[in-house]
Amino acid sequence: MVKEREMVTIQLDPESELAKALAGVDTKPIVLVSNGRRFVVSHDPFDPVDDYDPEAFRTALRAAAGTFTPEEGERLKQDIYRWREEGTRPVVGPRYLPESD
């Protein structure tokens, strides 16, 4: 069983009908229907592959190097670990909960 906070990733064959349909969509969500159930699939706006420029990334890393003190770096790492444990948002939101009588 999938934990509540885990996201399920399904790898698609690039030649499949679904993969080809997804490739043709830019930012609009897609509705998939399976056995009468509707699923909304949207493009991940934070997909690093879209605009990834390795040299620009290296340049940014070099420019940022040394901007934190060691203490600030440790505090930031601890905050990141804590934030990961706390999570960023619930997987199940109010719009997915069954309506009450």
Protein Blocks (a to p, Z undefined) as FASTA:
>chain_A
ZZfklccdddddfkbmklmmmmmpckbccdddeehiacdddddfklmklmgcfklmmmmm
mmmgokacfklmmmmmmmmmmmmmnopbdfbdfklpccdZZ
